[in-house]
Amino acid sequence: MQKIICKKTYDTETSTLLKKVTYGAFGASDGWEESLYQTESGNFFLYVNGGADSKHTKEDITRLSAEKKNAWLKANS
């Protein structure tokens, strides 16, 4: 997935996956995933996707500051 936020491109195909967290069985309507990526220029973003009954009902990308990235990593260790 690719998304442009504030004139910067965030792309799961060209960025480095740092950590992935999944909940539920694959294909379950309440299942979801969160994946932390780092771009070549050092920016961080979170890719999310999930089923219709999950906390991530649609595929999306959210940029993260270094502070928010660290908080996410701590919460998902």
PDB file of N, CA, C, O and CB in Angstrom:
ATOM      1  N   MET A   1       0.853  -1.173   0.000  1.00  0.00           N
ATOM      2  CA  MET A   1       0.000   0.000   0.000  1.00  0.00           C
ATOM      3  C   MET A   1       0.893   1.228   0.000  1.00  0.00           C
ATOM      4  O   MET A   1       1.997   1.220   0.546  1.00  0.00           O
ATOM      5  CB  MET A   1      -0.968   0.002   1.221  1.00  0.00           C
ATOM      6  N   GLN A   2       0.401   2.261  -0.612  1.00  0.00           N
ATOM      7  CA  GLN A   2       1.125   3.527  -0.674  1.00  0.00           C
ATOM      8  C   GLN A   2       0.172   4.664  -0.316  1.00  0.00           C
ATOM      9  O   GLN A   2      -0.992   4.666  -0.715  1.00  0.00           O
ATOM     10  CB  GLN A   2       1.747   3.748  -2.086  1.00  0.00           C
ATOM     11  N   LYS A   3       0.687   5.633   0.446  1.00  0.00           N
ATOM     12  CA  LYS A   3      -0.107   6.796   0.828  1.00  0.00           C
ATOM     13  C   LYS A   3       0.814   8.003   0.921  1.00  0.00           C
ATOM     14  O   LYS A   3       1.931   7.904   1.429  1.00  0.00           O
ATOM     15  CB  LYS A   3      -0.851   6.555   2.177  1.00  0.00           C
ATOM     16  N   ILE A   4       0.343   9.132   0.433  1.00  0.00           N
ATOM     17  CA  ILE A   4       1.096  10.379   0.537  1.00  0.00           C
ATOM     18  C   ILE A   4       0.492  11.200   1.671  1.00  0.00           C
ATOM     19  O   ILE A   4      -0.705  11.489   1.679  1.00  0.00           O
ATOM     20  CB  ILE A   4       1.076  11.178  -0.818  1.00  0.00           C
ATOM     21  N   ILE A   5       1.344  11.572   2.630  1.00  0.00           N
ATOM     22  CA  ILE A   5       0.923  12.366   3.780  1.00  0.00           C
ATOM     23  C   ILE A   5       1.882  13.550   3.884  1.00  0.00           C
ATOM     24  O   ILE A   5       3.093  13.367   4.007  1.00  0.00           O
ATOM     25  CB  ILE A   5       0.912  11.510   5.111  1.00  0.00           C
ATOM     26  N   CYS A   6       1.341  14.748   3.834  1.00  0.00           N
ATOM     27  CA  CYS A   6       2.162  15.964   3.923  1.00  0.00           C
ATOM     28  C   CYS A   6       3.320  15.933   2.923  1.00  0.00           C
ATOM     29  O   CYS A   6       4.461  16.229   3.277  1.00  0.00           O
ATOM     30  CB  CYS A   6       2.709  16.132   5.350  1.00  0.00           C
ATOM     31  N   LYS A   7       3.024  15.580   1.694  1.00  0.00           N
ATOM     32  CA  LYS A   7       3.976  15.554   0.579  1.00  0.00           C
ATOM     33  C   LYS A   7       5.079  14.511   0.718  1.00  0.00           C
ATOM     34  O   LYS A   7       6.074  14.569  -0.003  1.00  0.00           O
ATOM     35  CB  LYS A   7       4.600  16.897   0.431  1.00  0.00           C
ATOM     36  N   LYS A   8       4.916  13.554   1.638  1.00  0.00           N
ATOM     37  CA  LYS A   8       5.873  12.466   1.788  1.00  0.00           C
ATOM     38  C   LYS A   8       5.163  11.160   1.455  1.00  0.00           C
ATOM     39  O   LYS A   8       4.009  10.946   1.824  1.00  0.00           O
ATOM     40  CB  LYS A   8       6.476  12.430   3.231  1.00  0.00           C
ATOM     41  N   THR A   9       5.881  10.298   0.751  1.00  0.00           N
ATOM     42  CA  THR A   9       5.309   9.015   0.345  1.00  0.00           C
ATOM     43  C   THR A   9       5.666   7.933   1.353  1.00  0.00           C
ATOM     44  O   THR A   9       6.829   7.768   1.722  1.00  0.00           O
ATOM     45  CB  THR A   9       5.800   8.621  -1.058  1.00  0.00           C
ATOM     46  N   TYR A  10       4.662   7.207   1.787  1.00  0.00           N
ATOM     47  CA  TYR A  10       4.818   6.080   2.700  1.00  0.00           C
ATOM     48  C   TYR A  10       4.352   4.845   1.931  1.00  0.00           C
ATOM     49  O   TYR A  10       3.185   4.751   1.548  1.00  0.00           O
ATOM     50  CB  TYR A  10       3.996   6.286   4.053  1.00  0.00           C
ATOM     51  N   ASP A  11       5.263   3.900   1.705  1.00  0.00           N
ATOM     52  CA  ASP A  11       4.994   2.766   0.826  1.00  0.00           C
ATOM     53  C   ASP A  11       5.482   1.477   1.480  1.00  0.00           C
ATOM     54  O   ASP A  11       6.661   1.351   1.812  1.00  0.00           O
ATOM     55  CB  ASP A  11       5.671   2.967  -0.553  1.00  0.00           C
ATOM     56  N   THR A  12       4.581   0.529   1.663  1.00  0.00           N
ATOM     57  CA  THR A  12       4.956  -0.743   2.284  1.00  0.00           C
ATOM     58  C   THR A  12       5.866  -1.573   1.384  1.00  0.00           C
ATOM     59  O   THR A  12       6.597  -2.432   1.878  1.00  0.00           O
ATOM     60  CB  THR A  12       3.709  -1.543   2.631  1.00  0.00           C
ATOM     61  N   GLU A  13       5.837  -1.337   0.084  1.00  0.00           N
ATOM     62  CA  GLU A  13       6.661  -2.107  -0.856  1.00  0.00           C
ATOM     63  C   GLU A  13       8.132  -1.702  -0.806  1.00  0.00           C
ATOM     64  O   GLU A  13       9.008  -2.540  -1.017  1.00  0.00           O
ATOM     65  CB  GLU A  13       6.134  -1.934  -2.270  1.00  0.00           C
ATOM     66  N   THR A  14       8.414  -0.430  -0.530  1.00  0.00           N
ATOM     67  CA  THR A  14       9.787   0.067  -0.588  1.00  0.00           C
ATOM     68  C   THR A  14      10.382   0.376   0.786  1.00  0.00           C
ATOM     69  O   THR A  14      11.541   0.782   0.877  1.00  0.00           O
ATOM     70  CB  THR A  14       9.837   1.302  -1.440  1.00  0.00           C
ATOM     71  N   SER A  15       9.618   0.193   1.836  1.00  0.00           N
ATOM     72  CA  SER A  15      10.082   0.480   3.198  1.00  0.00           C
ATOM     73  C   SER A  15      10.456  -0.811   3.911  1.00  0.00           C
ATOM     74  O   SER A  15      10.126  -1.907   3.459  1.00  0.00           O
ATOM     75  CB  SER A  15       9.000   1.236   3.998  1.00  0.00           C
ATOM     76  N   THR A  16      11.148  -0.662   5.029  1.00  0.00           N
ATOM     77  CA  THR A  16      11.605  -1.811   5.810  1.00  0.00           C
ATOM     78  C   THR A  16      10.612  -2.124   6.917  1.00  0.00           C
ATOM     79  O   THR A  16      10.274  -1.256   7.722  1.00  0.00           O
ATOM     80  CB  THR A  16      13.000  -1.549   6.402  1.00  0.00           C
ATOM     81  N   LEU A  17      10.147  -3.368   6.955  1.00  0.00           N
ATOM     82  CA  LEU A  17       9.252  -3.823   8.023  1.00  0.00           C
ATOM     83  C   LEU A  17      10.080  -4.040   9.282  1.00  0.00           C
ATOM     84  O   LEU A  17      11.037  -4.814   9.281  1.00  0.00           O
ATOM     85  CB  LEU A  17       8.493  -5.136   7.617  1.00  0.00           C
ATOM     86  N   LEU A  18       9.702  -3.343  10.365  1.00  0.00           N
ATOM     87  CA  LEU A  18      10.418  -3.464  11.636  1.00  0.00           C
ATOM     88  C   LEU A  18       9.755  -4.451  12.588  1.00  0.00           C
ATOM     89  O   LEU A  18      10.434  -5.207  13.282  1.00  0.00           O
ATOM     90  CB  LEU A  18      10.520  -2.110  12.301  1.00  0.00           C
ATOM     91  N   LYS A  19       8.418  -4.439  12.616  1.00  0.00           N
ATOM     92  CA  LYS A  19       7.687  -5.338  13.518  1.00  0.00           C
ATOM     93  C   LYS A  19       6.244  -5.429  13.057  1.00  0.00           C
ATOM     94  O   LYS A  19       5.656  -4.456  12.586  1.00  0.00           O
ATOM     95  CB  LYS A  19       7.764  -4.843  14.997  1.00  0.00           C
ATOM     96  N   LYS A  20       5.689  -6.624  13.206  1.00  0.00           N
ATOM     97  CA  LYS A  20       4.290  -6.856  12.836  1.00  0.00           C
ATOM     98  C   LYS A  20       3.581  -7.520  14.009  1.00  0.00           C
ATOM     99  O   LYS A  20       4.107  -8.448  14.625  1.00  0.00           O
ATOM    100  CB  LYS A  20       4.180  -7.738  11.547  1.00  0.00           C
ATOM    101  N   VAL A  21       2.379  -7.031  14.309  1.00  0.00           N
ATOM    102  CA  VAL A  21       1.557  -7.587  15.376  1.00  0.00           C
ATOM    103  C   VAL A  21       0.219  -7.986  14.765  1.00  0.00           C
ATOM    104  O   VAL A  21      -0.395  -7.208  14.036  1.00  0.00           O
ATOM    105  CB  VAL A  21       1.369  -6.562  16.554  1.00  0.00           C
ATOM    106  N   THR A  22      -0.230  -9.203  15.067  1.00  0.00           N
ATOM    107  CA  THR A  22      -1.521  -9.659  14.570  1.00  0.00           C
ATOM    108  C   THR A  22      -2.394 -10.101  15.730  1.00  0.00           C
ATOM    109  O   THR A  22      -1.905 -10.505  16.785  1.00  0.00           O
ATOM    110  CB  THR A  22      -1.346 -10.806  13.560  1.00  0.00           C
ATOM    111  N   TYR A  23      -3.695 -10.013  15.508  1.00  0.00           N
ATOM    112  CA  TYR A  23      -4.665 -10.448  16.506  1.00  0.00           C
ATOM    113  C   TYR A  23      -5.724 -11.265  15.784  1.00  0.00           C
ATOM    114  O   TYR A  23      -6.244 -10.841  14.752  1.00  0.00           O
ATOM    115  CB  TYR A  23      -5.302  -9.229  17.270  1.00  0.00           C
ATOM    116  N   GLY A  24      -6.036 -12.411  16.312  1.00  0.00           N
ATOM    117  CA  GLY A  24      -7.084 -13.248  15.746  1.00  0.00           C
ATOM    118  C   GLY A  24      -6.583 -14.116  14.608  1.00  0.00           C
ATOM    119  O   GLY A  24      -5.439 -14.003  14.168  1.00  0.00           O
ATOM    120  N   ALA A  25      -7.453 -14.971  14.150  1.00  0.00           N
ATOM    121  CA  ALA A  25      -7.132 -15.890  13.060  1.00  0.00           C
ATOM    122  C   ALA A  25      -7.239 -15.171  11.717  1.00  0.00           C
ATOM    123  O   ALA A  25      -8.043 -14.253  11.552  1.00  0.00           O
ATOM    124  CB  ALA A  25      -8.067 -17.119  13.089  1.00  0.00           C
ATOM    125  N   PHE A  26      -6.420 -15.602  10.764  1.00  0.00           N
ATOM    126  CA  PHE A  26      -6.458 -15.010   9.432  1.00  0.00           C
ATOM    127  C   PHE A  26      -7.860 -15.153   8.853  1.00  0.00           C
ATOM    128  O   PHE A  26      -8.428 -16.245   8.843  1.00  0.00           O
ATOM    129  CB  PHE A  26      -5.410 -15.673   8.501  1.00  0.00           C
ATOM    130  N   GLY A  27      -8.405 -14.061   8.378  1.00  0.00           N
ATOM    131  CA  GLY A  27      -9.736 -14.058   7.787  1.00  0.00           C
ATOM    132  C   GLY A  27     -10.873 -13.845   8.771  1.00  0.00           C
ATOM    133  O   GLY A  27     -12.022 -13.685   8.358  1.00  0.00           O
ATOM    134  N   ALA A  28     -10.576 -13.839  10.071  1.00  0.00           N
ATOM    135  CA  ALA A  28     -11.624 -13.624  11.074  1.00  0.00           C
ATOM    136  C   ALA A  28     -12.099 -12.179  11.017  1.00  0.00           C
ATOM    137  O   ALA A  28     -11.289 -11.270  10.832  1.00  0.00           O
ATOM    138  CB  ALA A  28     -11.112 -13.971  12.497  1.00  0.00           C
ATOM    139  N   SER A  29     -13.390 -11.956  11.171  1.00  0.00           N
ATOM    140  CA  SER A  29     -13.937 -10.601  11.044  1.00  0.00           C
ATOM    141  C   SER A  29     -13.461  -9.668  12.153  1.00  0.00           C
ATOM    142  O   SER A  29     -13.482  -8.449  11.988  1.00  0.00           O
ATOM    143  CB  SER A  29     -15.451 -10.653  11.046  1.00  0.00           C
ATOM    144  N   ASP A  30     -13.030 -10.236  13.286  1.00  0.00           N
ATOM    145  CA  ASP A  30     -12.516  -9.387  14.365  1.00  0.00           C
ATOM    146  C   ASP A  30     -10.992  -9.350  14.394  1.00  0.00           C
ATOM    147  O   ASP A  30     -10.411  -8.718  15.276  1.00  0.00           O
ATOM    148  CB  ASP A  30     -13.040  -9.874  15.705  1.00  0.00           C
ATOM    149  N   GLY A  31     -10.342 -10.007  13.457  1.00  0.00           N
ATOM    150  CA  GLY A  31      -8.883 -10.029  13.401  1.00  0.00           C
ATOM    151  C   GLY A  31      -8.321  -8.761  12.778  1.00  0.00           C
ATOM    152  O   GLY A  31      -8.984  -8.100  11.978  1.00  0.00           O
ATOM    153  N   TRP A  32      -7.081  -8.428  13.157  1.00  0.00           N
ATOM    154  CA  TRP A  32      -6.429  -7.230  12.616  1.00  0.00           C
ATOM    155  C   TRP A  32      -4.923  -7.395  12.656  1.00  0.00           C
ATOM    156  O   TRP A  32      -4.403  -8.302  13.306  1.00  0.00           O
ATOM    157  CB  TRP A  32      -6.849  -5.970  13.400  1.00  0.00           C
ATOM    158  N   GLU A  33      -4.224  -6.506  11.952  1.00  0.00           N
ATOM    159  CA  GLU A  33      -2.775  -6.472  11.988  1.00  0.00           C
ATOM    160  C   GLU A  33      -2.292  -5.031  12.018  1.00  0.00           C
ATOM    161  O   GLU A  33      -2.929  -4.134  11.466  1.00  0.00           O
ATOM    162  CB  GLU A  33      -2.183  -7.217  10.785  1.00  0.00           C
ATOM    163  N   GLU A  34      -1.164  -4.829  12.666  1.00  0.00           N
ATOM    164  CA  GLU A  34      -0.460  -3.545  12.686  1.00  0.00           C
ATOM    165  C   GLU A  34       0.993  -3.840  12.344  1.00  0.00           C
ATOM    166  O   GLU A  34       1.611  -4.721  12.942  1.00  0.00           O
ATOM    167  CB  GLU A  34      -0.593  -2.814  14.090  1.00  0.00           C
ATOM    168  N   SER A  35       1.539  -3.101  11.380  1.00  0.00           N
ATOM    169  CA  SER A  35       2.919  -3.316  10.950  1.00  0.00           C
ATOM    170  C   SER A  35       3.667  -1.995  10.983  1.00  0.00           C
ATOM    171  O   SER A  35       3.233  -1.005  10.393  1.00  0.00           O
ATOM    172  CB  SER A  35       2.972  -3.938   9.531  1.00  0.00           C
ATOM    173  N   LEU A  36       4.794  -1.992  11.679  1.00  0.00           N
ATOM    174  CA  LEU A  36       5.627  -0.805  11.787  1.00  0.00           C
ATOM    175  C   LEU A  36       6.698  -0.833  10.703  1.00  0.00           C
ATOM    176  O   LEU A  36       7.426  -1.817  10.569  1.00  0.00           O
ATOM    177  CB  LEU A  36       6.269  -0.708  13.189  1.00  0.00           C
ATOM    178  N   TYR A  37       6.792   0.249   9.929  1.00  0.00           N
ATOM    179  CA  TYR A  37       7.757   0.359   8.841  1.00  0.00           C
ATOM    180  C   TYR A  37       8.630   1.594   9.030  1.00  0.00           C
ATOM    181  O   TYR A  37       8.265   2.544   9.724  1.00  0.00           O
ATOM    182  CB  TYR A  37       7.039   0.414   7.483  1.00  0.00           C
ATOM    183  N   GLN A  38       9.808   1.547   8.382  1.00  0.00           N
ATOM    184  CA  GLN A  38      10.680   2.708   8.305  1.00  0.00           C
ATOM    185  C   GLN A  38      11.015   2.931   6.832  1.00  0.00           C
ATOM    186  O   GLN A  38      11.401   2.004   6.120  1.00  0.00           O
ATOM    187  CB  GLN A  38      11.981   2.512   9.171  1.00  0.00           C
ATOM    188  N   THR A  39      10.857   4.188   6.388  1.00  0.00           N
ATOM    189  CA  THR A  39      11.167   4.528   5.004  1.00  0.00           C
ATOM    190  C   THR A  39      12.680   4.655   4.826  1.00  0.00           C
ATOM    191  O   THR A  39      13.426   4.690   5.804  1.00  0.00           O
ATOM    192  CB  THR A  39      10.457   5.841   4.590  1.00  0.00           C
ATOM    193  N   GLU A  40      13.119   4.722   3.581  1.00  0.00           N
ATOM    194  CA  GLU A  40      14.546   4.889   3.289  1.00  0.00           C
ATOM    195  C   GLU A  40      15.082   6.197   3.866  1.00  0.00           C
ATOM    196  O   GLU A  40      16.261   6.287   4.210  1.00  0.00           O
ATOM    197  CB  GLU A  40      14.789   4.849   1.775  1.00  0.00           C
ATOM    198  N   SER A  41      14.220   7.213   3.973  1.00  0.00           N
ATOM    199  CA  SER A  41      14.653   8.503   4.519  1.00  0.00           C
ATOM    200  C   SER A  41      14.543   8.568   6.041  1.00  0.00           C
ATOM    201  O   SER A  41      14.806   9.615   6.632  1.00  0.00           O
ATOM    202  CB  SER A  41      13.836   9.619   3.906  1.00  0.00           C
ATOM    203  N   GLY A  42      14.157   7.459   6.683  1.00  0.00           N
ATOM    204  CA  GLY A  42      14.148   7.393   8.142  1.00  0.00           C
ATOM    205  C   GLY A  42      12.823   7.709   8.811  1.00  0.00           C
ATOM    206  O   GLY A  42      12.754   7.757  10.039  1.00  0.00           O
ATOM    207  N   ASN A  43      11.774   7.924   8.038  1.00  0.00           N
ATOM    208  CA  ASN A  43      10.457   8.193   8.616  1.00  0.00           C
ATOM    209  C   ASN A  43       9.788   6.877   9.011  1.00  0.00           C
ATOM    210  O   ASN A  43      10.035   5.836   8.401  1.00  0.00           O
ATOM    211  CB  ASN A  43       9.565   8.979   7.617  1.00  0.00           C
ATOM    212  N   PHE A  44       8.946   6.935  10.031  1.00  0.00           N
ATOM    213  CA  PHE A  44       8.241   5.760  10.521  1.00  0.00           C
ATOM    214  C   PHE A  44       6.755   5.877  10.209  1.00  0.00           C
ATOM    215  O   PHE A  44       6.182   6.966  10.209  1.00  0.00           O
ATOM    216  CB  PHE A  44       8.464   5.582  12.034  1.00  0.00           C
ATOM    217  N   PHE A  45       6.142   4.705   9.940  1.00  0.00           N
ATOM    218  CA  PHE A  45       4.700   4.691   9.747  1.00  0.00           C
ATOM    219  C   PHE A  45       4.136   3.347  10.167  1.00  0.00           C
ATOM    220  O   PHE A  45       4.836   2.337  10.236  1.00  0.00           O
ATOM    221  CB  PHE A  45       4.340   4.994   8.287  1.00  0.00           C
ATOM    222  N   LEU A  46       2.837   3.376  10.445  1.00  0.00           N
ATOM    223  CA  LEU A  46       2.117   2.182  10.862  1.00  0.00           C
ATOM    224  C   LEU A  46       1.110   1.836   9.776  1.00  0.00           C
ATOM    225  O   LEU A  46       0.266   2.653   9.409  1.00  0.00           O
ATOM    226  CB  LEU A  46       1.413   2.391  12.241  1.00  0.00           C
ATOM    227  N   TYR A  47       1.213   0.612   9.270  1.00  0.00           N
ATOM    228  CA  TYR A  47       0.236   0.089   8.318  1.00  0.00           C
ATOM    229  C   TYR A  47      -0.742  -0.750   9.125  1.00  0.00           C
ATOM    230  O   TYR A  47      -0.323  -1.600   9.911  1.00  0.00           O
ATOM    231  CB  TYR A  47       0.920  -0.755   7.161  1.00  0.00           C
ATOM    232  N   VAL A  48      -2.040  -0.523   8.943  1.00  0.00           N
ATOM    233  CA  VAL A  48      -3.060  -1.281   9.672  1.00  0.00           C
ATOM    234  C   VAL A  48      -4.082  -1.844   8.700  1.00  0.00           C
ATOM    235  O   VAL A  48      -4.347  -1.270   7.644  1.00  0.00           O
ATOM    236  CB  VAL A  48      -3.755  -0.395  10.730  1.00  0.00           C
ATOM    237  N   ASN A  49      -4.649  -2.980   9.081  1.00  0.00           N
ATOM    238  CA  ASN A  49      -5.701  -3.605   8.281  1.00  0.00           C
ATOM    239  C   ASN A  49      -6.427  -4.595   9.168  1.00  0.00           C
ATOM    240  O   ASN A  49      -5.838  -5.168  10.084  1.00  0.00           O
ATOM    241  CB  ASN A  49      -5.122  -4.307   7.005  1.00  0.00           C
ATOM    242  N   GLY A  50      -7.711  -4.795   8.895  1.00  0.00           N
ATOM    243  CA  GLY A  50      -8.459  -5.735   9.708  1.00  0.00           C
ATOM    244  C   GLY A  50      -9.808  -6.076   9.126  1.00  0.00           C
ATOM    245  O   GLY A  50     -10.215  -5.562   8.084  1.00  0.00           O
ATOM    246  N   GLY A  51     -10.488  -6.958   9.828  1.00  0.00           N
ATOM    247  CA  GLY A  51     -11.809  -7.395   9.417  1.00  0.00           C
ATOM    248  C   GLY A  51     -12.890  -6.377   9.778  1.00  0.00           C
ATOM    249  O   GLY A  51     -12.626  -5.375  10.443  1.00  0.00           O
ATOM    250  N   ALA A  52     -14.088  -6.650   9.332  1.00  0.00           N
ATOM    251  CA  ALA A  52     -15.219  -5.731   9.498  1.00  0.00           C
ATOM    252  C   ALA A  52     -15.569  -5.466  10.963  1.00  0.00           C
ATOM    253  O   ALA A  52     -16.114  -4.408  11.279  1.00  0.00           O
ATOM    254  CB  ALA A  52     -16.432  -6.285   8.788  1.00  0.00           C
ATOM    255  N   ASP A  53     -15.269  -6.400  11.856  1.00  0.00           N
ATOM    256  CA  ASP A  53     -15.600  -6.244  13.272  1.00  0.00           C
ATOM    257  C   ASP A  53     -14.376  -5.947  14.133  1.00  0.00           C
ATOM    258  O   ASP A  53     -14.428  -6.098  15.353  1.00  0.00           O
ATOM    259  CB  ASP A  53     -16.284  -7.493  13.779  1.00  0.00           C
ATOM    260  N   SER A  54     -13.280  -5.529  13.512  1.00  0.00           N
ATOM    261  CA  SER A  54     -12.042  -5.274  14.251  1.00  0.00           C
ATOM    262  C   SER A  54     -11.859  -3.791  14.520  1.00  0.00           C
ATOM    263  O   SER A  54     -12.668  -2.964  14.100  1.00  0.00           O
ATOM    264  CB  SER A  54     -10.838  -5.816  13.481  1.00  0.00           C
ATOM    265  N   LYS A  55     -10.776  -3.465  15.231  1.00  0.00           N
ATOM    266  CA  LYS A  55     -10.483  -2.056  15.500  1.00  0.00           C
ATOM    267  C   LYS A  55      -9.907  -1.353  14.274  1.00  0.00           C
ATOM    268  O   LYS A  55      -9.841  -0.123  14.253  1.00  0.00           O
ATOM    269  CB  LYS A  55      -9.511  -1.936  16.669  1.00  0.00           C
ATOM    270  N   HIS A  56      -9.493  -2.092  13.267  1.00  0.00           N
ATOM    271  CA  HIS A  56      -8.984  -1.525  12.005  1.00  0.00           C
ATOM    272  C   HIS A  56      -9.854  -2.059  10.870  1.00  0.00           C
ATOM    273  O   HIS A  56      -9.499  -3.044  10.222  1.00  0.00           O
ATOM    274  CB  HIS A  56      -7.457  -1.891  11.774  1.00  0.00           C
ATOM    275  N   THR A  57     -10.970  -1.422  10.634  1.00  0.00           N
ATOM    276  CA  THR A  57     -11.930  -1.933   9.653  1.00  0.00           C
ATOM    277  C   THR A  57     -11.549  -1.632   8.209  1.00  0.00           C
ATOM    278  O   THR A  57     -12.202  -2.110   7.282  1.00  0.00           O
ATOM    279  CB  THR A  57     -13.285  -1.361   9.932  1.00  0.00           C
ATOM    280  N   LYS A  58     -10.499  -0.844   8.013  1.00  0.00           N
ATOM    281  CA  LYS A  58     -10.033  -0.578   6.655  1.00  0.00           C
ATOM    282  C   LYS A  58      -8.517  -0.481   6.640  1.00  0.00           C
ATOM    283  O   LYS A  58      -7.888  -0.190   7.657  1.00  0.00           O
ATOM    284  CB  LYS A  58     -10.663   0.716   6.100  1.00  0.00           C
ATOM    285  N   GLU A  59      -7.948  -0.724   5.486  1.00  0.00           N
ATOM    286  CA  GLU A  59      -6.513  -0.620   5.284  1.00  0.00           C
ATOM    287  C   GLU A  59      -6.117   0.854   5.337  1.00  0.00           C
ATOM    288  O   GLU A  59      -6.768   1.698   4.722  1.00  0.00           O
ATOM    289  CB  GLU A  59      -6.088  -1.267   3.931  1.00  0.00           C
ATOM    290  N   ASP A  60      -5.037   1.163   6.080  1.00  0.00           N
ATOM    291  CA  ASP A  60      -4.626   2.558   6.200  1.00  0.00           C
ATOM    292  C   ASP A  60      -3.152   2.639   6.609  1.00  0.00           C
ATOM    293  O   ASP A  60      -2.565   1.668   7.085  1.00  0.00           O
ATOM    294  CB  ASP A  60      -5.515   3.302   7.226  1.00  0.00           C
ATOM    295  N   ILE A  61      -2.583   3.813   6.409  1.00  0.00           N
ATOM    296  CA  ILE A  61      -1.228   4.128   6.834  1.00  0.00           C
ATOM    297  C   ILE A  61      -1.278   5.402   7.658  1.00  0.00           C
ATOM    298  O   ILE A  61      -1.935   6.373   7.282  1.00  0.00           O
ATOM    299  CB  ILE A  61      -0.267   4.283   5.615  1.00  0.00           C
ATOM    300  N   THR A  62      -0.572   5.390   8.799  1.00  0.00           N
ATOM    301  CA  THR A  62      -0.471   6.547   9.673  1.00  0.00           C
ATOM    302  C   THR A  62       1.002   6.816   9.945  1.00  0.00           C
ATOM    303  O   THR A  62       1.738   5.908  10.329  1.00  0.00           O
ATOM    304  CB  THR A  62      -1.255   6.325  11.000  1.00  0.00           C
ATOM    305  N   ARG A  63       1.436   8.056   9.749  1.00  0.00           N
ATOM    306  CA  ARG A  63       2.831   8.373  10.037  1.00  0.00           C
ATOM    307  C   ARG A  63       3.022   8.459  11.551  1.00  0.00           C
ATOM    308  O   ARG A  63       2.096   8.793  12.290  1.00  0.00           O
ATOM    309  CB  ARG A  63       3.255   9.705   9.349  1.00  0.00           C
ATOM    310  N   LEU A  64       4.246   8.149  11.996  1.00  0.00           N
ATOM    311  CA  LEU A  64       4.554   8.166  13.418  1.00  0.00           C
ATOM    312  C   LEU A  64       5.817   8.973  13.670  1.00  0.00           C
ATOM    313  O   LEU A  64       6.786   8.882  12.915  1.00  0.00           O
ATOM    314  CB  LEU A  64       4.712   6.738  13.956  1.00  0.00           C
ATOM    315  N   SER A  65       5.799   9.756  14.725  1.00  0.00           N
ATOM    316  CA  SER A  65       7.023  10.417  15.185  1.00  0.00           C
ATOM    317  C   SER A  65       7.899   9.357  15.843  1.00  0.00           C
ATOM    318  O   SER A  65       7.425   8.261  16.140  1.00  0.00           O
ATOM    319  CB  SER A  65       6.707  11.601  16.183  1.00  0.00           C
ATOM    320  N   ALA A  66       9.158   9.669  16.073  1.00  0.00           N
ATOM    321  CA  ALA A  66      10.058   8.733  16.754  1.00  0.00           C
ATOM    322  C   ALA A  66       9.517   8.408  18.151  1.00  0.00           C
ATOM    323  O   ALA A  66       9.621   7.270  18.611  1.00  0.00           O
ATOM    324  CB  ALA A  66      11.493   9.324  16.852  1.00  0.00           C
ATOM    325  N   GLU A  67       8.945   9.398  18.814  1.00  0.00           N
ATOM    326  CA  GLU A  67       8.379   9.184  20.152  1.00  0.00           C
ATOM    327  C   GLU A  67       7.197   8.217  20.101  1.00  0.00           C
ATOM    328  O   GLU A  67       7.107   7.311  20.929  1.00  0.00           O
ATOM    329  CB  GLU A  67       7.937  10.524  20.767  1.00  0.00           C
ATOM    330  N   LYS A  68       6.293   8.398  19.140  1.00  0.00           N
ATOM    331  CA  LYS A  68       5.138   7.510  19.012  1.00  0.00           C
ATOM    332  C   LYS A  68       5.569   6.116  18.574  1.00  0.00           C
ATOM    333  O   LYS A  68       4.971   5.122  18.985  1.00  0.00           O
ATOM    334  CB  LYS A  68       4.127   8.085  18.014  1.00  0.00           C
ATOM    335  N   LYS A  69       6.601   6.041  17.746  1.00  0.00           N
ATOM    336  CA  LYS A  69       7.143   4.746  17.332  1.00  0.00           C
ATOM    337  C   LYS A  69       7.665   3.998  18.547  1.00  0.00           C
ATOM    338  O   LYS A  69       7.391   2.808  18.705  1.00  0.00           O
ATOM    339  CB  LYS A  69       8.264   4.925  16.283  1.00  0.00           C
ATOM    340  N   ASN A  70       8.412   4.676  19.404  1.00  0.00           N
ATOM    341  CA  ASN A  70       8.944   4.046  20.620  1.00  0.00           C
ATOM    342  C   ASN A  70       7.833   3.588  21.544  1.00  0.00           C
ATOM    343  O   ASN A  70       7.926   2.512  22.137  1.00  0.00           O
ATOM    344  CB  ASN A  70       9.863   5.010  21.361  1.00  0.00           C
ATOM    345  N   ALA A  71       6.781   4.388  21.678  1.00  0.00           N
ATOM    346  CA  ALA A  71       5.636   4.012  22.518  1.00  0.00           C
ATOM    347  C   ALA A  71       4.936   2.786  21.945  1.00  0.00           C
ATOM    348  O   ALA A  71       4.534   1.896  22.694  1.00  0.00           O
ATOM    349  CB  ALA A  71       4.639   5.185  22.640  1.00  0.00           C
ATOM    350  N   TRP A  72       4.787   2.734  20.626  1.00  0.00           N
ATOM    351  CA  TRP A  72       4.147   1.586  19.981  1.00  0.00           C
ATOM    352  C   TRP A  72       4.978   0.332  20.206  1.00  0.00           C
ATOM    353  O   TRP A  72       4.440  -0.724  20.541  1.00  0.00           O
ATOM    354  CB  TRP A  72       3.957   1.841  18.469  1.00  0.00           C
ATOM    355  N   LEU A  73       6.292   0.447  20.022  1.00  0.00           N
ATOM    356  CA  LEU A  73       7.172  -0.705  20.240  1.00  0.00           C
ATOM    357  C   LEU A  73       7.101  -1.201  21.686  1.00  0.00           C
ATOM    358  O   LEU A  73       7.063  -2.406  21.936  1.00  0.00           O
ATOM    359  CB  LEU A  73       8.619  -0.341  19.884  1.00  0.00           C
ATOM    360  N   LYS A  74       7.084  -0.269  22.627  1.00  0.00           N
ATOM    361  CA  LYS A  74       7.002  -0.644  24.043  1.00  0.00           C
ATOM    362  C   LYS A  74       5.683  -1.357  24.343  1.00  0.00           C
ATOM    363  O   LYS A  74       5.661  -2.347  25.073  1.00  0.00           O
ATOM    364  CB  LYS A  74       7.146   0.602  24.941  1.00  0.00           C
ATOM    365  N   ALA A  75       4.597  -0.855  23.782  1.00  0.00           N
ATOM    366  CA  ALA A  75       3.284  -1.446  24.013  1.00  0.00           C
ATOM    367  C   ALA A  75       3.135  -2.810  23.337  1.00  0.00           C
ATOM    368  O   ALA A  75       2.291  -3.612  23.735  1.00  0.00           O
ATOM    369  CB  ALA A  75       2.203  -0.507  23.517  1.00  0.00           C
ATOM    370  N   ASN A  76       3.947  -3.070  22.324  1.00  0.00           N
ATOM    371  CA  ASN A  76       3.824  -4.311  21.553  1.00  0.00           C
ATOM    372  C   ASN A  76       5.052  -5.202  21.653  1.00  0.00           C
ATOM    373  O   ASN A  76       5.382  -5.933  20.719  1.00  0.00           O
ATOM    374  CB  ASN A  76       3.562  -3.990  20.111  1.00  0.00           C
ATOM    375  N   SER A  77       5.728  -5.132  22.802  1.00  0.00           N
ATOM    376  CA  SER A  77       6.918  -5.977  23.007  1.00  0.00           C
ATOM    377  C   SER A  77       6.545  -7.351  23.519  1.00  0.00           C
ATOM    378  O   SER A  77       7.422  -8.185  23.744  1.00  0.00           O
ATOM    379  CB  SER A  77       7.883  -5.316  23.983  1.00  0.00           C
TER     380      SER A  77
END
